[in-house]
Amino acid sequence: MDNSRLFMAVGLSLAILLGFHYFYERPRIEAWKAQQAALQQLPPAKVADATPAPEADKTALPREEALAQSKRLPIVSDKLQGSMNLTGGRLDDLTLLAFADKQGEGAKPIVLLSPARTEAAQHQTYYAEWGWLGDNIAVPDAKTVWTTTDTSLTPQKPVTLVWENSQGLRFERLVALDEHYMFTITDRVTNTGTQSVKVYPFGLVQRHGPSTDEGFGVVHIGLYGVFDGKLIEKDYSKVRDEKQQSFSSTGGWLGMTDKYWLVAMVPGAGTTYQTQFRFDAKAGEDVKKGGRYQVDYRGSAVEVAAGASAENIMHVFAGAKEVRLLDDYMDRHTIASFDKAIDFGWFYFITKPLMLMLDWLLGLVGNAGVAIIILTVLVKLITLPLTFKSSIAMLRLKELQPQVQALMERYKDDYTQRSVQVMELYKREKVSPFSGCLPVLLQIPVFFALYKILLIGIEMRHAPFFGWITDLSAPDPTTVFNLFGLLPYDVPSFLNIGIWPLLMGASMYLQQKMTPTPTTDPTQQQIMLLMPLIFTLLLAPTMASGLIIYWTWSNVLTIAQQWLVAAMVPHMNPKKKPA
């Protein structure tokens, strides 16, 4: 590519970036500033208007001892096991039975929620709480002890909790659980007094001291929600820096997320509410290892006349981020963009369909690695017409290489004239030196989409292939530097270059050798041939083995396609008849 084309490409890229900023980012930032300014102008909140502040840690206890500090109502289902805390009516003890913390011996089910005062070294305090706030009236709070005649919460049998104050108010809480991870909470208040009262529904999710911001910008880990149809994401470090940030919304949801697990609150459909992302820490506390994070909401006032009652219905999701399940909840409960609880990234429109297709193939064949291979074939078939045409053009370029080389020699002292003559040759022969770029450009978003799927898709977590590949979301565990385990010593992680990465590198090299290049510069050709080695060394230690398998199989299919095209081109080129 000559300098003028390089400058043109750089200029076009800058124009796109500036246009994106001016037409998208700038209005978005201005709208956010206006919203924050409006919130700053609101009058000081009353006590009833504020949600409970993050609760400070007390003396830490082992998880089992923390659970024993209060009376509990067991939760029993095929997917979940745990209990509700009758002190405060919190959901603060939950284990995901279908998922293990690791593979092999010693694996234990994932503990998602733990009560206050749980030792951070064992598990993090992590819970959901909801109820009512009130103006100068006694309402249930974190110290309230609820009563119930039920013995356990199951998908077949909801439970009812009851508490009464001394002002003629009776509070009832009906909690139901479906067959997966969704709780439905109906909070009802009955006024048996002689005067009307005003109450405000609220809910919060609180977590103490996450020790890591896992994800490094590739996967969102932290606080987030959908407010007025817009997804807002804040990782833990961002929340620590901002301390508190407020939003307003009608509908939507809010919560906290890990890579695979989600705890989210869904206010009632059509509910208008204020929400906050909050952080606080004790004096002298290491904020990167401690502190308390909270996402909460407060709904509009509800007037309860004397002799009347009012209720608030909301949902709490606490479980695994399974794409089809989130889609089902999004439709069933009218939850705006609930599928975006999975971080699909910039290529949402590609990543989600590929994830759904991969999930369908997995259900069909029963092996995630085989599903990846089939998906690779389908992607190749979809792009086949374009790549076939490109391959033919690239082979035509190869036929022209002797003429290009002759022009390079003739005008070796005149770079401008040399470029003009080469481009004139391409024009006469009706070929483009960039004809092979488009298929590569099309594969880039597909590659990143698959990278996202293997990184965030719980369907790929701990999913085996064949042989030594027991987790397609993890790198190939073998390495050439101990002869793939034959020699009795461990190798540093950055030298973990396993069998599948070597197959990927070898197939890349063979593909490079078979693919004509538009350049005749020996240095550039050598650099291109070094790319497979560079990619192998860089990607092998960290890249998910499922993605390596996809890349390797894609290379094999491309090589087969190149052979096919090479056999067909003589019959398709009128200037070169077959022998």
Long-range contacts (C-beta under 8 A, 24 or more apart in sequence): 1-433, 2-415, 2-419, 35-247, 35-248, 36-245, 36-246, 39-246, 39-248, 46-135, 48-133, 48-134, 48-135, 48-136, 48-198, 48-200, 49-133, 49-200, 49-298, 50-133, 50-298, 51-133, 51-202, 51-204, 51-276, 51-296, 51-297, 51-298, 52-129, 52-141, 52-142, 52-202, 52-204, 52-296, 53-278, 53-280, 53-294, 54-206, 54-278, 54-279, 54-280, 54-292, 54-293, 54-294, 55-116, 55-142, 55-206, 55-292, 56-282, 56-292, 57-116, 57-117, 57-125, 57-208, 57-282, 57-290, 57-292, 58-116, 58-117, 59-117, 60-117, 60-118, 60-119, 60-120, 61-117, 61-118, 61-119, 62-118, 62-119, 62-122, 63-111, 63-114, 63-115, 63-118, 63-119, 63-122, 63-123, 66-114, 66-115, 66-116, 66-117, 66-118, 66-119, 67-93, 67-115, 69-115, 69-117, 70-115, 70-145, 71-145, 73-148, 73-150, 73-151, 73-152, 73-153, 73-159, 73-161, 74-151, 74-152, 74-153, 75-152, 75-153, 75-154, 75-177, 76-152, 76-153, 76-154, 77-154, 77-155, 77-177, 77-179, 78-179, 79-179, 79-180, 79-181, 79-319, 80-177, 80-181, 80-318, 80-319, 81-109, 82-113, 84-153, 84-159, 84-175, 85-115, 85-127, 86-145, 86-146, 86-147, 86-148, 86-161, 87-142, 87-143, 87-144, 87-145, 87-146, 88-129, 88-140, 88-141, 88-142, 88-143, 88-144, 89-129, 89-130, 89-131, 89-140, 89-144, 89-146, 89-161, 89-173, 90-115, 90-127, 90-128, 90-129, 90-142, 91-127, 91-128, 91-129, 91-183, 91-316, 91-318, 92-116, 92-126, 92-127, 92-128, 94-318, 96-261, 96-319, 96-320, 98-320, 99-260, 99-320, 99-458, 99-461, 100-462, 103-462, 103-470, 103-471, 110-261, 112-261, 112-263, 112-318, 112-319, 113-263, 113-318, 116-208, 120-208, 120-209, 120-211, 120-289, 120-290, 124-207, 124-208, 124-209, 124-210, 124-211, 125-206, 125-207, 125-208, 125-209, 126-206, 126-207, 126-208, 126-256, 126-263, 127-205, 127-206, 128-203, 128-204, 128-205, 128-206, 128-263, 128-265, 128-316, 128-318, 129-203, 129-204, 129-206, 130-185, 130-187, 130-201, 130-202, 130-203, 130-204, 130-265, 130-314, 130-316, 131-171, 131-173, 131-187, 131-201, 131-202, 131-203, 132-171, 132-187, 132-189, 132-199, 132-200, 132-201, 132-202, 132-312, 133-199, 133-200, 133-202, 133-298, 134-197, 134-198, 134-199, 134-200, 135-197, 135-198, 137-165, 137-167, 137-169, 137-197, 137-199, 138-165, 138-166, 138-167, 138-169, 139-165, 139-169, 139-171, 139-199, 140-171, 146-173, 153-177, 155-179, 167-193, 167-197, 168-192, 168-193, 168-194, 169-193, 169-197, 180-319, 180-325, 181-317, 181-318, 181-319, 181-320, 181-325, 182-315, 182-316, 182-317, 182-319, 182-329, 182-333, 183-315, 183-316, 183-317, 183-318, 184-313, 184-314, 184-315, 185-313, 185-314, 185-315, 185-316, 186-311, 186-312, 186-313, 187-311, 187-312, 187-313, 187-314, 188-309, 188-310, 188-311, 189-304, 189-309, 189-310, 189-311, 190-304, 190-308, 190-309, 191-304, 191-305, 191-306, 191-307, 191-308, 191-309, 192-307, 193-306, 194-306, 195-306, 196-303, 196-304, 196-305, 196-306, 197-303, 197-304, 198-301, 198-302, 198-303, 198-304, 199-301, 199-302, 199-304, 199-310, 200-298, 200-299, 200-300, 200-301, 200-302, 201-267, 201-268, 201-271, 201-273, 201-298, 201-299, 201-302, 201-312, 201-314, 202-296, 202-297, 202-298, 202-299, 203-265, 203-267, 203-296, 203-297, 203-314, 203-316, 204-265, 204-294, 204-295, 204-296, 204-297, 205-254, 205-255, 205-256, 205-263, 205-264, 205-265, 205-294, 205-295, 205-296, 206-292, 206-293, 206-294, 207-256, 207-292, 207-293, 207-294, 208-290, 208-291, 208-292, 208-293, 209-289, 209-290, 209-291, 209-292, 210-236, 210-293, 211-288, 211-289, 213-237, 214-258, 214-259, 215-259, 218-455, 219-259, 219-343, 219-455, 219-456, 220-257, 220-343, 221-257, 221-258, 221-259, 222-256, 222-257, 222-293, 223-254, 223-255, 223-256, 223-277, 223-293, 223-295, 224-254, 224-255, 224-256, 224-257, 224-341, 225-249, 225-252, 225-253, 225-254, 225-255, 225-264, 225-275, 225-295, 226-252, 226-253, 226-254, 226-336, 226-337, 226-338, 226-340, 227-252, 227-254, 227-275, 228-252, 229-336, 229-337, 231-337, 231-340, 234-277, 236-293, 239-277, 239-278, 239-279, 239-293, 240-279, 240-287, 240-288, 240-291, 242-277, 242-279, 243-278, 243-279, 243-280, 244-276, 244-277, 244-278, 244-279, 245-276, 245-277, 246-274, 246-275, 246-276, 247-274, 247-275, 247-276, 248-272, 248-273, 248-274, 248-275, 249-273, 249-275, 251-334, 251-336, 252-335, 252-336, 252-337, 253-335, 253-336, 253-338, 254-295, 254-296, 254-297, 255-295, 255-317, 255-341, 256-293, 256-295, 257-321, 257-341, 257-343, 259-455, 259-456, 260-320, 260-321, 260-456, 260-458, 260-461, 261-319, 261-320, 261-321, 262-317, 262-318, 262-319, 262-320, 262-321, 262-341, 263-316, 263-317, 263-318, 264-316, 264-317, 264-318, 264-341, 265-295, 265-297, 265-314, 265-315, 265-316, 266-314, 266-315, 266-316, 266-317, 266-333, 266-335, 266-338, 267-297, 267-299, 267-314, 268-299, 268-312, 268-313, 268-314, 269-333, 269-334, 271-299, 271-300, 271-314, 272-299, 272-300, 273-297, 273-298, 273-299, 273-300, 274-298, 320-458, 321-456, 321-458, 322-458, 322-459, 323-352, 323-355, 323-356, 323-359, 323-457, 323-459, 324-356, 324-359, 342-456, 342-457, 343-452, 343-456, 344-452, 344-456, 345-448, 345-449, 345-452, 346-448, 347-445, 347-448, 347-449, 347-452, 350-445, 350-446, 350-449, 351-449, 351-452, 351-453, 354-446, 354-449, 354-450, 354-453, 355-453, 355-457, 355-459, 358-453, 358-457, 358-459, 359-457, 359-459, 362-459, 362-463, 367-464, 367-465, 367-466, 368-459, 368-460, 368-463, 368-464, 368-465, 368-472, 368-546, 369-463, 369-464, 369-465, 369-466, 369-469, 369-472, 369-546, 369-549, 370-465, 372-450, 372-472, 372-546, 372-549, 372-550, 372-553, 373-549, 373-550, 373-553, 375-550, 376-550, 376-553, 376-554, 376-557, 377-553, 377-557, 379-446, 379-554, 380-554, 380-557, 380-558, 380-561, 383-439, 383-442, 383-443, 384-561, 386-438, 386-439, 386-442, 387-439, 387-558, 387-561, 388-561, 388-565, 389-435, 390-435, 390-436, 390-438, 390-439, 391-436, 391-561, 391-562, 391-565, 392-565, 392-568, 392-569, 392-572, 393-431, 393-432, 393-435, 393-436, 394-435, 394-436, 394-515, 394-516, 395-516, 395-565, 395-566, 395-569, 396-429, 396-431, 396-569, 396-573, 397-431, 397-433, 397-435, 397-516, 397-518, 398-516, 399-573, 399-576, 400-425, 400-426, 400-429, 400-431, 401-516, 401-520, 404-520, 405-520, 408-520, 433-518, 434-518, 436-515, 436-516, 436-518, 443-554, 447-547, 447-551, 450-546, 450-547, 450-550, 451-544, 451-547, 454-544, 454-546, 454-547, 455-544, 460-544, 460-546, 463-546, 465-545, 465-546, 465-549, 468-499, 469-500, 469-545, 469-549, 471-545, 472-544, 472-545, 472-546, 472-549, 473-544, 473-546, 474-544, 474-545, 475-540, 475-541, 475-542, 475-543, 475-544, 475-545, 475-548, 476-500, 476-501, 476-540, 476-545, 476-548, 493-541, 494-541, 495-541, 496-540, 496-541, 497-536, 497-537, 497-540, 497-541, 498-540, 498-545, 500-545, 500-548, 500-549, 500-552, 501-536, 501-539, 501-540, 501-543, 501-548, 502-536, 503-552, 504-535, 504-536, 504-539, 504-548, 504-551, 504-552, 504-555, 505-532, 505-533, 505-535, 505-536, 506-532, 507-552, 507-555, 507-556, 507-559, 508-532, 508-535, 508-536, 508-551, 508-555, 509-533, 510-555, 510-559, 511-555, 511-558, 511-559, 511-562, 514-559, 514-562, 514-563, 514-566, 515-562
